[in-house]
Amino acid sequence: GIQVEQSPPDLILQEGANSTLRCNFSDSVNNLQWFHQNPWGQLINLFYIPSGTKQNGRLSATTVATERYSLLYISSSQTTDSGVYFCAVNTGNQFYFGTGTSLTVIP
Amino acid sequence: EPEVTQTPSHQVTQMGQEVILRCVPISNHLYFYWYRQILGQKVEFLVSFYNNEISEKSEIFDDQFSVERPDGSNFTLKIRSTKLEDSAMYFCASNSDRAYEKLFFGSGTQLSVL
C-alpha cells in the first residue's frame, strides 16, 4: 500500500514560534487531509487540500500533488496547538494516515 | 455543525467476550468507516462501508470483526471474541457522496480488553 511519512516525528516549540510540518506520500492520491489529534484523543479536521494552498487563521497548508508532499504551517503557536498532527491521503475507498508529528508548545 | 457520535466512550471487557461499538454517522453521508489507534501509534484503517456492504477492508479486519447498519442511522462494529491486542481507540468516520471527500470522525471508543 501507499506509504505516508511525516516529519519531524516530534517538535517542541516556545509559545509564539512558527513551524512547518511535512507529509510525504509514495503514490498518486485523490485527496489529502490534515488532522489535529488533541490531548483528549479527538481527531479534528484542519484542512481538506488535494492541491494548492489554504489558510485558516494561524494555520495554512500547501499540497503539491505532482511532487507528492504537503506542508502544514503553524504561525504564532499557542499551547492549545499541542497534540499530534496527522496527514491522511485517499487512494480509493480509504484514507491512509501518516506517522504523525507530536507537537508540544510550551509557555 | 453536524457530527459523528460514538457510544460508549469507554468499554472494558474480558478477553474472549463479544463487544459492539456503536456509531451514528452524519445523516446525509453515504460512506462509513471504522479506524483504530493503538496507544501512541498511527490511525489504522479497518473497513469501509457503502450501500449496505463492505467496500474495502484491511488485513486487520479478520473474521472476528463484522460491521452492520441495522437501521437508517446506526453503524456498528462487532468484535466476536476479543483479544488483548484488540485494546485500542476505535474511531468511526463518515463522508458524503464520494469516498475521497472530507472525512469526519467521531470522538472514539476506548476499548480495554483485560
Chai-1 contact restraints between the chains, C-beta under 6 A:
chainA,res_idxA,chainB,res_idxB,connection_type,confidence,min_distance_angstrom,max_distance_angstrom,comment,restraint_id
A,N30,B,Y100,contact,1.0,0.0,6.0,A-B,restraint_1
A,N31,B,Y100,contact,1.0,0.0,6.0,A-B,restraint_2
A,G41,B,M89,contact,1.0,0.0,6.0,A-B,restraint_3
A,G41,B,G108,contact,1.0,0.0,6.0,A-B,restraint_4
A,Q42,B,S107,contact,1.0,0.0,6.0,A-B,restraint_5
A,L43,B,F105,contact,1.0,0.0,6.0,A-B,restraint_6
A,Y48,B,K102,contact,1.0,0.0,6.0,A-B,restraint_7
A,N90,B,Y100,contact,1.0,0.0,6.0,A-B,restraint_8
A,N93,B,S48,contact,1.0,0.0,6.0,A-B,restraint_9
A,N93,B,S55,contact,1.0,0.0,6.0,A-B,restraint_10
A,N93,B,E56,contact,1.0,0.0,6.0,A-B,restraint_11
A,N93,B,A99,contact,1.0,0.0,6.0,A-B,restraint_12
A,Q94,B,F45,contact,1.0,0.0,6.0,A-B,restraint_13
A,Q94,B,S48,contact,1.0,0.0,6.0,A-B,restraint_14
A,Q94,B,E56,contact,1.0,0.0,6.0,A-B,restraint_15
A,F95,B,L103,contact,1.0,0.0,6.0,A-B,restraint_16
A,F97,B,K42,contact,1.0,0.0,6.0,A-B,restraint_17
A,F97,B,V43,contact,1.0,0.0,6.0,A-B,restraint_18
A,T99,B,K42,contact,1.0,0.0,6.0,A-B,restraint_19
A,G100,B,K42,contact,1.0,0.0,6.0,A-B,restraint_20
